Amino acid sequence: GREVAKFAGEADEGDLMMNLSFNPATLTLSSGFKGRGIGDCGGGADWVWTGAQFVKVGESMMDECLGAIAWIPIYRAKVVPVE
């Protein structure tokens, strides 16, 4: 049967997960959105699968559409593979 994936710290009500993609080589789930077509505003986040749940490892955001193409990192964690 299918199960709903668990996320560490469960996403807040206001969190959006849009345009999801999964990289099976790194077990990373990525979400992102653009505020307008040129991508000078928006946000995104990455989660890594631990074998039991997804854990957020990064998040970037650019709230205002000011012409900048680099979003500001607001959260970053180091992924350490367990052998």
Helices and strands as residue ranges (DSSP letters): E 21-23, E 28-34, E 42-49, E 54-62, E 72-76
